[in-house]
Amino acid sequence: MVSTDNPGGLELREIFGDDVAVVPKGDDGALAQAILDRLAHPGRAREGTARLVAERFRVDGVAERYLGLYAEAMAS
């Protein structure tokens, strides 16, 4: 992943570590170079990143989280 140093990009870097390249906002050259670098050297994400993506963003993980919230709400 590639992002700028905006709050969302910095948050992604915190979550996914080195799997996110963060470049300065407004530096079009750095952004372009980071994108080209990622395209030139595609690689698998670290195990931790792959697990977080599955848990937080894939349908099964999201559905499981919603079901947990519903169960918690019904128990209250």
Stockholm file with secondary structure:
# STOCKHOLM 1.0

chainA/1-76         MVSTDNPGGLELREIFGDDVAVVPKGDDGALAQAILDRLAHPGRAREGTARLVAERFRVDGVAERYLGLYAEAMAS
#=GR chainA/1-76 SS CEEESSHHHHHHHHHHGGGSEEECTTCHHHHHHHHHHHHHSCCCCCHHHHHHHHHHTSHHHHHHHHHHHHHHHHHC
#=GC SS_cons        CEEESSHHHHHHHHHHGGGSEEECTTCHHHHHHHHHHHHHSCCCCCHHHHHHHHHHTSHHHHHHHHHHHHHHHHHC
//
